[in-house]
Amino acid sequence: MSIRKEIEYKKLSEKELPVFIQMRIRQLREEGATEDLDLVPALQDYYKRHMADGTFVSWLAMDGDKIVGTSGMSFVEKPPYFSCPSGKIGLLSSMFTDPDYRRMGIAKELLSRVVKEARDFGCGTVQITASDMGVLLYTDFGFVKNGNFMQYKL
C-alpha cells in the first residue's frame, strides 16, 4: 500500500456518510464495545438530522479518495453555569485514525479543526469520554480529566 505524503482535510458531507458510519463502528469495536444490535440505521438517522440542523460537524482526513481519519463534534445546550456561561457544550466523538496512518499528526489536526468548530458555535467547553489510546492526545492538547464524571444507564 502506498501512503501519500499529503493528507487533505474536508468536512463530512452526506456522500461520505456510509464510510464514516463504518469507521465509527470500527472505532467502537476497537474500543471493546459489544454488539447486540445493528447500529447503522440509528447512526444514519442521527448524523443526517444533526448535520442538517448544524448540531453535528465532522472533519475527515483524506488520502486521495480514501477516508483515513474521522472526527465529530455534537453541540448541546444546557443551562448556563459559571465555567460555561453560554451553556453550549461540544461533545467530541468519532475520533478515529486508520491504523496504517497513526502517529502522523492526523488526529491532532482533526481535533484542532473540530475544537475550532465548537469555539465558532459558541461553546464554552468541550467534553469527551476518551479511550485509553486517546488520553495522551487529549491531555497534550490541553484537556483536563474530570474525576467527577458519572453515568447512569437507562
Secondary structure, DSSP 8 states (H G I E B T S, - for coil): ----S--EEEE--GGGHHHHHHHHHHHHHHTT----S--HHHHHHHHHHHHHTTSEE-EEEEETTEEEEEEEEEEEE---BTTBTT-EEEEEEEEEE-GGGTTSSHHHHHHHHHHHHHHHHT-SEEE----TTTHHHHHHHT----TT------
